[in-house]
Amino acid sequence: MRSDWVAASVRARSMAQRRVGAGTCRELAAAAGLQAVLPRLADSVYGDELSGVRTLAQAQRATRRTVLWQLRVLAGWLPAGGTRLIRAAAAVFEADNILALDRALHRNQPAGGSPDFDLGGLATAWPRLRTAATAEELRAALATSPWGDPGPDTSAADVLTVVWLRRLASEAAAVRPWAATAGVLICARLLLVERTEPGERLVSLLRPLIGTGWTGSDGLQALRSSLPPASAQVLEGVESTSDLWRAEAGFAGRVEADGFSLLRAGLPGPDVVLGAMAVLAADAWRVRAALAAATLNTAGGTTATGASGTSLSAPTGTSEVLDAVA
């Protein structure tokens, strides 16, 4: 038994038990609008961050801030050897801060103000990056940071996402299949939805995860056949580009299932903590899907945003997304 991980593992399992869960999310998805849902989440782990939100975008960001807060709580229970794992997991929020700052600087807005995600001691390069006064300064600072130069503005979000995935996979072997699957979803969106060619840096970053045979694929079948068999599994059952959201929902379900397996690993250790982080992230994904479905019950059109950072069209005003992730 790894005695230095006992407290962290107990805390991780306890936090995972506080998830909202699939059943409640299905009930929330059937509600008549966002404001009908929010009071029902007031006593949940998301309650504090959701207090006072008015829009779907604000609510979805609030669920992500909750996940970051959970990571910061977990960090306080970890032994010294767990710092790299939790910091790598939190790096996805640093990437979001970087992108938000970049957008502000391109609009010639001042760089001051509070970031959307307060990383505290889990920050990597953000304390230095946030002082950039221009987009050019930010790009130069990124180039000398662990993130590297993300390249053209159109690819920055995907590049930062893959850098994060690779970093997390380097700290936990169990993450590597998730990283590869997320890479496939990014490729599918770029090639089949946006009809754009991935940049050189993105292709290079994805090479260790899914190879490079997928570049230039002009359809689902071509993409499937160009990928390593294990990575291509995420596209099974997807018959058309309009159904790619099913792959993303299925991926969220796989991450959650793997997370539960890690939680049940037995002996205390980093796998238990990783499992809790996966379960909590998947729960927040499901809550965001429920919030979107409820909102669209009184409007029309929705988007499912998954763990991979991709964004694929999902059904309007239905619970199909939640069914797919079950």
SVG drawing of the C-alpha trace seen along z (x, -y; Angstrom):
<svg xmlns="http://www.w3.org/2000/svg" viewBox="-41 -48 53 52">
<polyline fill="none" stroke="black" stroke-width="0.4" points="0.0,0.0 1.3,-3.5 0.6,-5.1 1.4,-8.6 -1.6,-8.3 -4.1,-7.1 -5.6,-10.5 -5.7,-11.7 -7.4,-8.5 -10.0,-8.6 -10.7,-12.3 -10.8,-11.5 -13.4,-8.8 -15.5,-11.0 -15.5,-13.8 -16.5,-11.4 -19.5,-10.4 -20.8,-13.9 -21.3,-13.9 -24.8,-14.8 -25.1,-11.6 -26.8,-10.4 -30.3,-10.0 -30.5,-13.6 -29.0,-15.0 -31.8,-13.3 -34.4,-14.9 -32.6,-18.3 -32.5,-18.0 -36.3,-17.7 -36.8,-21.0 -38.4,-24.0 -35.4,-26.3 -32.2,-27.1 -33.7,-29.1 -35.9,-26.0 -32.7,-23.9 -30.5,-26.2 -32.4,-26.0 -32.3,-22.2 -28.5,-22.4 -28.2,-24.9 -27.4,-22.2 -25.0,-20.3 -21.3,-20.7 -21.9,-23.1 -24.2,-25.3 -21.8,-28.0 -20.4,-28.7 -23.9,-28.6 -25.3,-31.2 -26.3,-34.3 -25.6,-33.0 -28.1,-34.2 -27.0,-32.5 -26.1,-29.1 -22.6,-30.1 -22.1,-31.4 -23.6,-28.3 -21.3,-26.0 -18.2,-28.0 -19.4,-27.7 -19.4,-23.9 -15.8,-24.0 -14.8,-26.3 -16.3,-23.8 -14.0,-21.1 -11.0,-23.3 -12.0,-24.0 -12.2,-20.2 -8.7,-19.8 -7.4,-22.5 -9.0,-20.8 -7.5,-17.4 -4.1,-19.0 -4.1,-19.9 -4.4,-16.2 -1.7,-14.9 1.7,-13.9 4.6,-15.7 4.9,-13.1 1.3,-13.9 1.9,-17.5 2.9,-16.9 -0.3,-14.8 -2.7,-17.4 -1.0,-20.3 -1.0,-18.5 -4.7,-17.9 -5.4,-21.6 -3.4,-22.8 -6.5,-22.6 -7.8,-25.6 -4.6,-27.5 -5.0,-26.9 -8.5,-28.5 -7.0,-31.5 -4.4,-31.8 -6.9,-31.8 -9.1,-34.3 -6.2,-36.6 -5.2,-36.2 -8.7,-37.2 -8.7,-40.2 -5.3,-41.4 -6.3,-40.9 -9.3,-43.2 -6.8,-45.7 -8.5,-45.3 -6.4,-45.7 -4.9,-42.5 -5.9,-43.3 -8.8,-41.8 -9.3,-38.4 -9.0,-35.3 -12.0,-33.1 -10.1,-30.2 -8.1,-30.9 -5.4,-28.2 -3.7,-29.3 -0.7,-27.0 -1.7,-24.7 -0.5,-27.3 2.4,-26.4 3.2,-29.4 0.2,-31.6 1.7,-34.0 4.2,-35.0 2.0,-34.8 -0.8,-37.0 1.5,-40.0 1.7,-40.2 0.5,-43.5 0.1,-42.6 -0.7,-39.5 2.9,-39.5 4.3,-39.5 2.0,-36.7 3.0,-34.6 6.7,-35.2 6.2,-34.2 4.3,-31.1 7.2,-30.1 9.6,-29.9 7.0,-28.2 6.0,-24.5 3.1,-25.3 5.3,-26.3 4.2,-28.6 0.7,-27.5 1.1,-28.7 -1.7,-30.5 -4.6,-31.9 -7.0,-29.4 -5.2,-26.4 -4.2,-27.8 -7.0,-26.2 -6.4,-22.7 -2.7,-23.0 -3.0,-23.9 -5.5,-21.1 -3.2,-18.5 -0.2,-19.9 -2.3,-19.5 -3.4,-16.0 0.2,-14.9 1.4,-16.4 -1.3,-14.6 -0.6,-11.3 3.1,-11.6 2.1,-11.8 -0.4,-8.9 -0.3,-6.0 -4.0,-5.4 -4.6,-8.8 -2.9,-7.8 -6.0,-6.1 -8.1,-9.1 -5.6,-11.5 -5.6,-9.5 -9.4,-9.4 -9.6,-13.1 -7.1,-13.6 -9.3,-11.7 -12.3,-13.9 -10.2,-17.0 -9.2,-15.6 -12.7,-14.6 -14.0,-18.1 -11.2,-19.8 -11.4,-17.5 -15.1,-16.6 -16.9,-19.5 -14.7,-22.6 -13.1,-21.3 -9.7,-22.7 -6.3,-21.2 -4.5,-20.8 -1.4,-22.9 2.1,-21.4 2.5,-21.8 -0.8,-20.1 0.1,-17.2 3.5,-16.9 1.9,-16.9 -0.7,-14.2 1.9,-11.9 2.8,-10.0 -0.9,-9.5 -2.5,-8.6 0.2,-8.8 -0.2,-11.0 -2.0,-8.8 -5.3,-10.6 -4.2,-13.9 -6.1,-14.6 -8.9,-12.1 -12.0,-13.3 -14.7,-11.3 -15.6,-9.2 -14.6,-5.9 -11.3,-7.3 -10.6,-8.7 -11.5,-5.4 -9.3,-3.4 -6.3,-5.7 -6.3,-5.6 -4.8,-3.0 -7.6,-0.4 -7.8,-1.2 -8.2,-5.0 -10.7,-4.4 -13.1,-2.7 -14.5,-6.0 -16.0,-6.4 -17.8,-3.1 -21.5,-3.5 -21.1,-7.0 -22.6,-6.9 -22.4,-10.6 -20.7,-13.8 -23.9,-15.0 -23.6,-12.1 -20.1,-12.9 -21.6,-14.2 -22.3,-10.6 -18.6,-9.8 -17.9,-12.7 -20.7,-11.6 -19.5,-8.0 -16.0,-9.3 -17.3,-11.1 -18.9,-7.8 -15.7,-5.9 -13.7,-8.3 -16.2,-8.0 -16.3,-4.2 -12.5,-4.1 -12.5,-6.5 -14.8,-4.3 -12.5,-1.3 -9.5,-3.3 -11.5,-4.4 -12.0,-0.7 -8.4,0.1 -8.0,1.1 -4.8,-0.2 -4.4,-3.9 -2.3,-5.7 -2.3,-8.1 -4.7,-5.8 -7.4,-6.4 -6.9,-10.2 -6.9,-10.0 -10.1,-8.0 -11.8,-10.6 -10.7,-13.4 -12.1,-11.5 -15.4,-10.9 -15.7,-14.5 -14.9,-15.8 -17.4,-13.5 -20.1,-14.5 -19.5,-18.2 -19.7,-17.3 -23.1,-15.6 -24.3,-18.6 -23.4,-20.9 -25.3,-18.7 -28.3,-18.8 -28.1,-22.6 -28.0,-22.9 -30.9,-20.5 -33.0,-22.4 -32.2,-25.7 -33.1,-24.5 -36.4,-23.1 -37.6,-26.7 -35.4,-27.7 -33.8,-25.7 -30.4,-24.1 -27.7,-23.0 -24.1,-22.2 -22.4,-19.4 -19.0,-20.4 -17.0,-17.4 -13.9,-16.6 -11.7,-16.7 -12.4,-20.4 -14.1,-19.7 -17.6,-21.0 -19.9,-19.0 -23.6,-19.5 -26.0,-17.6 -29.8,-17.1 -32.2,-19.9 -34.1,-19.9 -33.7,-16.1 -32.0,-13.8 -30.1,-11.9 -26.8,-13.3 -27.3,-12.0 -28.5,-8.7 -25.4,-8.4 -23.1,-9.0 -24.9,-6.5"/>
</svg>
